[in-house]
Amino acid sequence: MFSKIVQCSLLLFLVGALMSYDMPKGWIAGGTNPNQYEMGIDEGAGQNGKNAATIRSIREEAFGYGLLEQRFSSDNYKGKRLKLTGYLKTKKVSKWAGLVMKVLSKTINPVTGKEQRKVITYDNMYTRFVNGTTAYTKYEIVLDVPDSSSDIEYGARLTGAGQIWFDQLSFEVVGKDVPLTTSELKEPTNTDFDK
């Protein structure tokens, strides 16, 4: 009996080791419940047989979300409109997934006196999210980068169960004629709650 328990434990350990992913250099795993997700490089899973990044729920009913992201200085993009383009593929996503980009500024916390980051503008594709099972599809996020910004964070997010892959991420400065993808309203609207 004891040897069967040891064999089963060893088998579960090996399966877990084979299913885990290496974290890409320069990337950070985060989210509200990152311990419910495996994140990293899925070798050969990209569109052209190259590597892709992936986020996969460990449990069938994952709560919160997993986020794989990277942060860089906004110095080269201040005062410009920036477009993030990437390809996203999903498998059995129970809630939603999307690319993420946010522009941050550094501030000083008046209570602690410590430096902190504040989100200036943000888009996680919530208003046009992806779920279920889909092939690689191109998505874009377009945000303004104010002069007051300090950093830009980007990546992908999986909310709930399932798995996503993303690859071929690129950035391009675009003209002000390219519409922003945020759902921020410029003026109050539907204040009488019409359908």
C-alpha positions in Angstrom: 0.0 0.0 0.0 2.8 2.4 1.0 4.7 1.8 -2.3 1.5 2.6 -4.3 1.1 5.9 -2.5 4.8 6.7 -3.2 4.3 5.8 -6.8 1.2 7.9 -7.2 2.9 10.9 -5.4 5.9 10.5 -7.7 3.7 10.4 -10.8 1.8 13.5 -9.7 5.1 15.3 -9.1 6.4 14.4 -12.5 3.2 15.4 -14.3 3.3 18.7 -12.4 7.0 19.2 -13.4 6.3 18.5 -17.0 3.3 20.9 -17.1 5.1 23.8 -15.6 6.5 26.7 -17.7 9.7 28.7 -17.5 9.1 32.4 -16.8 10.3 34.6 -19.6 13.1 36.9 -18.7 11.9 40.4 -17.8 8.3 39.4 -17.2 6.4 39.3 -13.9 3.6 37.0 -12.8 0.8 38.8 -11.0 -2.9 39.2 -10.7 -5.4 38.8 -7.8 -4.7 35.0 -7.5 -1.5 34.2 -9.3 -1.1 31.0 -7.3 -4.1 29.5 -9.2 -2.3 29.9 -12.5 0.8 28.6 -14.2 2.5 31.2 -16.4 5.5 31.3 -18.6 6.9 30.2 -22.0 5.1 27.4 -24.0 7.8 26.3 -26.4 6.7 26.0 -30.0 3.1 27.1 -29.2 3.3 30.4 -31.2 1.7 31.0 -34.5 4.9 30.3 -36.5 6.1 27.4 -34.4 8.1 29.8 -32.2 7.5 30.3 -28.5 4.5 31.9 -27.0 3.7 33.1 -23.5 0.8 31.3 -21.7 -1.4 31.5 -18.7 -3.2 28.4 -17.6 -5.5 27.8 -14.6 -4.4 25.0 -12.3 -8.0 24.3 -11.1 -11.1 23.9 -13.2 -12.8 26.6 -11.1 -10.2 29.3 -10.8 -11.1 32.5 -8.9 -9.6 35.9 -9.6 -7.2 36.4 -12.4 -3.6 35.7 -13.5 -1.6 38.4 -15.2 1.7 38.0 -17.0 3.2 41.5 -17.6 6.2 43.6 -18.2 7.0 47.3 -17.3 9.2 49.7 -19.2 9.9 53.5 -19.0 7.5 55.8 -20.9 10.3 58.3 -21.6 10.4 57.6 -25.4 6.6 57.8 -25.7 5.6 60.8 -23.7 3.0 63.1 -25.4 2.4 60.4 -28.1 -0.4 57.9 -28.8 0.9 54.3 -28.6 -0.6 51.2 -30.1 0.0 47.7 -28.7 -0.6 44.9 -31.2 -0.6 41.2 -30.2 -2.1 37.8 -31.0 -4.2 35.9 -28.5 -5.4 32.3 -28.6 -7.8 30.8 -26.0 -8.8 27.3 -24.8 -11.9 26.8 -22.6 -11.8 30.2 -21.1 -14.7 30.2 -18.6 -14.9 34.0 -17.9 -12.7 36.3 -20.0 -9.2 37.1 -21.3 -7.5 40.0 -23.0 -4.3 41.9 -23.7 -3.6 44.6 -21.1 -1.8 48.0 -21.3 -1.7 50.7 -18.7 0.1 54.0 -18.4 1.4 54.9 -14.9 2.8 57.9 -13.1 5.0 58.0 -10.0 3.6 59.8 -7.0 4.6 60.1 -3.3 2.2 58.6 -0.8 1.4 61.5 1.6 1.1 59.2 4.6 4.1 56.9 4.2 6.3 59.2 2.1 7.1 56.3 -0.2 7.0 56.3 -4.0 4.1 54.6 -5.5 2.6 54.2 -9.0 -0.8 55.5 -10.0 -2.7 54.4 -13.2 -3.3 57.2 -15.6 -5.0 55.3 -18.3 -5.8 51.6 -18.7 -7.3 49.1 -21.1 -7.7 45.3 -20.4 -10.1 44.6 -23.3 -12.9 44.1 -20.8 -15.4 45.7 -23.1 -14.3 43.4 -26.0 -13.0 40.4 -24.1 -12.3 36.9 -25.4 -13.7 33.7 -24.0 -14.3 30.1 -24.9 -11.9 28.5 -27.4 -10.5 30.6 -30.2 -7.6 30.5 -32.8 -4.9 33.1 -32.8 -6.5 36.5 -33.4 -5.0 39.9 -33.7 -6.0 42.5 -31.1 -4.9 46.1 -30.5 -4.9 48.5 -27.6 -4.4 52.3 -28.2 -3.6 54.7 -25.4 -2.3 58.2 -25.0 0.9 58.5 -23.0 0.8 61.8 -21.1 3.8 63.9 -20.3 3.2 63.1 -16.6 3.7 59.4 -17.1 6.6 57.4 -15.8 6.0 53.8 -16.9 4.0 51.6 -19.2 2.9 48.1 -18.3 1.6 45.5 -20.8 0.8 41.8 -21.1 -2.2 39.5 -20.9 -4.8 38.5 -18.4 -6.8 35.4 -17.8 -9.9 35.6 -15.5 -11.4 32.4 -14.4 -10.5 28.9 -15.7 -8.9 27.9 -19.0 -5.7 28.7 -20.9 -4.5 31.5 -23.1 -1.4 32.0 -25.3 -0.1 35.3 -26.7 2.7 36.2 -29.0 4.0 38.6 -31.6 3.6 41.7 -29.4 4.7 45.0 -30.9 4.4 48.7 -30.2 3.9 51.5 -32.7 3.5 55.3 -32.3 0.3 56.3 -34.1 -1.4 59.6 -35.0 -4.1 61.2 -33.1 -6.5 60.1 -35.8 -6.3 56.5 -34.6 -9.1 56.1 -32.0 -8.3 55.2 -28.4 -9.5 51.8 -27.3 -10.4 52.7 -23.8 -14.1 52.9 -22.9 -13.6 56.2 -21.0 -16.5 58.6 -21.7 -15.6 62.2 -22.6 -19.0 63.5 -21.3 -21.7 62.2 -19.0 -24.1 60.0 -20.9 -27.4 58.1 -20.4 -28.1 59.9 -17.1 -31.8 59.0 -17.4 -31.0 55.3 -17.8 -32.6 54.7 -21.2 -32.0 51.2 -22.6 
